[in-house]
Amino acid sequence: MSQRPLLLDRHLLILVTVGHGAQEVDFRTYPCRPGSLIWVQPGQVLQHGGQAGLDAIMVCWAPEAMGGLGVTPVAPPYDAGYWQLAGEDEDAVINEVSQLVVDCQRHRGDSLAADLLRHQLAVLLLRLALLPASPAPDAPAALESVPGRPTVREDVGNFWRLRNEVERSYGQTRRVEDYAGRLECSVRTLTRACLAATGRSAKQVIDDRVALEARRLLAATDLPVAEVGRRLGFPEPTNFGRFFQREVGHSPGAFRAGLTGRAGLPNADRTPLLG
């Protein structure tokens, strides 16, 4: 029996231990083999690529658990975190994950052990923060300094300011002018920053985020198409349908119907839960 994609309400680390295959996060495919590590965040959609024999250790924790760590490990910005571990980094991460799993199984329900698990999680996440993330499939190239152009740093800052504001407000407005007003800069500034960072205009960056949320809700919930549209700022279902067709290439109904037939997760016998 197939399972629908999973819309996560907590953080999930997937450490692949056996097999070769793929894992989909937010409709992007990540190649997996022993040593592959993926950090999926709340609100993202997870779907297994469908290959048999792909095993993994999983560690999941509620968002509020991050606040009690005593440190602030930086989560991947917007996309899933993805690493192909090797050498000493692989050994260290495997050791941290394995010990976390063992202690969670041995001391589940113990209040003192809960503090131990939080500290172990903090160490693991800080270790990941020190690793250079592997490029995600189809990820845009990083901004590079261009001779005679002193605004690269400014473009980076403006791009992330826009991304942060879009994350807060994508269900309210898709107008670049509105975001420029909130960020106290010009439409031209935002467009230049987005083109430099992604090769796409500010309007396209905003619409990409709305289309992603639409795909998440259509794939992983039973919400009617009209309700999905209303949540994303489309009072009229026909306007939402036209937007989705333009951005995704399918009608909302056809997109939802085409997502059946794949399992939700790789095999995992151990899934410690924190928070």
C-alpha positions in Angstrom: 0.0 0.0 0.0 1.5 3.3 -1.0 1.8 6.2 1.4 1.4 9.9 0.6 4.3 12.3 1.1 4.9 13.4 4.7 4.5 17.0 5.7 6.9 17.2 8.7 6.0 19.1 11.9 9.5 18.5 13.4 13.2 18.2 12.4 14.5 15.0 11.0 18.0 13.8 10.4 18.4 10.9 8.0 21.8 9.1 8.0 21.9 6.4 5.3 23.8 3.3 6.4 23.0 0.7 3.7 22.1 0.8 0.0 22.0 3.3 -2.8 19.0 5.2 -3.9 17.4 8.6 -3.5 15.4 10.7 -1.1 13.0 13.4 -2.1 12.6 16.6 0.0 10.3 19.3 -1.2 10.2 17.6 -4.6 13.9 17.7 -5.1 15.8 14.4 -5.4 18.9 13.8 -3.2 21.2 10.9 -4.2 21.8 8.6 -1.2 24.5 6.0 -0.4 26.2 5.1 2.9 27.3 8.3 4.6 24.6 10.5 3.0 23.0 12.7 5.6 19.9 14.8 5.1 18.4 17.4 7.5 14.7 17.9 6.8 13.0 20.8 8.5 9.4 21.4 9.8 7.1 22.3 7.0 9.0 20.5 4.3 7.6 17.5 2.5 9.5 14.1 2.5 9.0 11.3 0.1 11.2 8.2 -0.4 12.6 7.7 -3.9 11.1 4.2 -4.1 14.2 2.0 -4.1 14.2 -1.2 -2.0 17.1 -1.9 0.4 17.8 1.7 1.4 18.3 1.7 5.2 18.9 4.7 7.5 19.1 5.8 11.1 16.8 8.7 11.8 16.8 11.2 14.6 13.8 13.6 15.0 13.1 16.3 17.4 10.4 19.0 17.9 11.2 22.6 17.0 10.9 23.7 20.7 13.8 21.3 21.6 16.2 23.6 19.8 15.4 26.4 22.3 16.6 24.3 25.2 20.0 23.4 23.8 21.9 26.2 25.3 23.4 27.0 21.9 21.9 28.0 18.6 22.9 25.6 15.9 22.1 27.1 12.5 19.6 25.1 10.5 20.0 24.9 6.7 18.3 28.0 5.1 15.1 26.9 3.5 16.3 23.9 1.5 17.2 20.6 3.2 20.7 20.2 4.5 22.6 17.6 2.5 26.0 16.1 3.2 28.0 13.2 1.7 30.2 12.4 4.7 33.6 10.9 4.4 36.7 10.3 6.4 36.9 11.7 9.9 33.7 13.7 9.5 31.8 10.6 8.7 33.3 8.8 11.7 32.5 11.6 14.0 28.9 12.1 12.9 28.2 8.3 13.0 29.6 8.2 16.5 27.4 11.1 17.6 24.3 9.7 16.0 24.9 6.1 17.3 25.4 7.3 20.9 22.3 9.4 20.7 20.3 6.4 19.5 21.7 4.1 22.2 21.0 6.6 25.0 17.5 7.4 23.8 16.7 3.7 23.8 18.3 3.0 27.2 16.9 6.0 29.0 13.6 6.9 27.4 11.3 8.6 29.9 14.1 9.5 32.3 14.1 13.3 33.0 17.8 13.4 33.6 18.5 11.6 30.4 16.4 14.2 28.6 19.1 16.8 29.4 21.8 14.4 28.2 20.0 13.9 24.9 19.6 17.6 24.4 23.3 18.2 24.9 24.1 15.3 22.6 21.8 16.8 20.0 23.5 20.2 20.4 27.0 18.7 19.8 25.7 16.8 16.7 24.2 19.9 15.2 27.2 22.1 16.0 29.4 19.5 14.3 27.2 19.7 11.2 27.4 23.5 11.3 31.2 23.1 10.8 30.7 21.0 7.7 30.5 22.5 4.2 27.1 21.4 2.9 27.2 19.4 -0.4 25.5 21.3 -3.2 21.8 20.4 -3.5 20.7 19.1 -6.9 19.9 22.0 -9.2 21.0 24.6 -6.6 22.1 27.9 -8.0 25.8 28.8 -8.0 27.0 30.9 -5.1 27.6 34.6 -5.6 31.1 35.4 -6.7 32.9 38.7 -6.5 33.1 40.5 -9.8 35.9 43.0 -10.5 34.6 46.5 -10.5 31.4 45.5 -8.8 31.5 46.3 -5.1 27.8 45.4 -4.4 28.1 41.6 -4.1 27.9 41.6 -0.3 25.0 44.0 -0.5 23.2 41.7 -3.0 23.6 38.7 -0.7 22.2 40.7 2.2 19.2 41.9 0.2 18.5 38.5 -1.2 18.3 36.9 2.2 16.3 39.8 3.6 13.8 39.2 0.9 13.8 35.4 1.5 13.1 36.0 5.2 10.3 38.4 4.5 8.8 36.1 1.8 8.8 33.3 4.3 6.7 35.4 6.7 4.3 36.9 4.1 4.0 34.7 1.0 0.4 33.9 1.8 -0.5 37.6 2.0 1.1 39.1 -1.1 3.1 38.2 -4.2 3.8 41.8 -5.2 7.5 42.8 -5.3 6.5 46.4 -4.6 5.0 45.3 -1.2 8.2 43.6 -0.2 10.3 46.5 -1.4 8.2 48.8 0.8 8.6 46.5 3.8 12.4 46.3 3.3 12.7 50.0 2.5 14.5 49.4 -0.8 13.6 49.6 -4.5 12.1 46.9 -6.7 15.2 47.2 -8.8 17.5 46.4 -5.8 15.5 43.3 -5.0 15.5 42.1 -8.6 19.2 42.6 -9.0 19.9 40.7 -5.8 17.7 37.8 -6.8 19.2 37.6 -10.3 22.7 37.6 -8.8 21.8 34.9 -6.3 19.6 32.6 -8.3 19.3 33.8 -11.9 15.6 34.5 -11.3 13.8 37.8 -10.8 12.4 38.9 -7.4 8.9 38.2 -8.7 9.9 34.7 -9.7 11.5 34.0 -6.3 8.3 35.0 -4.6 6.1 33.0 -6.9 8.5 30.0 -6.5 7.9 30.1 -2.8 4.1 30.2 -3.2 4.2 27.4 -5.7 6.3 25.3 -3.4 3.8 25.7 -0.5 1.0 24.8 -2.9 2.7 21.6 -3.9 3.3 20.8 -0.2 -0.3 21.2 0.7 -1.6 19.4 -2.4 0.8 16.5 -1.9 0.6 15.9 1.8 -2.9 17.1 3.0 -6.5 16.4 2.1 -7.3 20.1 1.9 -9.6 20.9 -1.1 -7.9 22.7 -3.9 -9.9 25.9 -3.3 -8.8 25.9 0.3 -5.2 25.5 -0.6 -5.6 28.5 -2.9 -7.3 30.6 -0.2 -4.5 29.9 2.2 -2.0 31.2 -0.4 -3.9 34.4 -1.1 -6.1 33.3 -4.0 -9.8 34.0 -3.1 -10.9 32.7 -6.5 -10.1 29.0 -7.3 -9.7 29.8 -11.0 -6.9 32.3 -10.3 -5.1 29.8 -8.2 -5.5 27.1 -10.9 -4.1 29.4 -13.6 -1.1 30.3 -11.3 -0.4 26.7 -10.5 -0.6 25.6 -14.1 1.8 28.4 -15.1 4.3 27.7 -12.3 4.2 23.9 -12.1 3.0 22.8 -15.5 0.0 20.9 -14.3 -3.4 21.7 -12.8 -3.6 21.3 -9.1 -5.8 18.2 -9.4 -3.5 16.5 -11.9 -0.5 17.3 -9.7 -2.2 15.7 -6.7 -3.3 12.6 -8.6 0.2 12.0 -10.0 1.8 11.6 -6.5 0.6 8.2 -5.6 2.7 5.0 -5.7 5.8 5.6 -3.6 6.5 4.8 0.0 7.1 7.5 2.5 10.5 6.7 4.1 13.5 4.4 3.8 13.7 1.5 6.2 14.6 2.6 9.7 14.5 0.4 12.8 15.7 3.2 15.1 14.0 6.6 15.3 14.8 8.4 18.5 12.4 11.3 19.4 13.6 14.4 21.2 11.1 17.0 22.4 
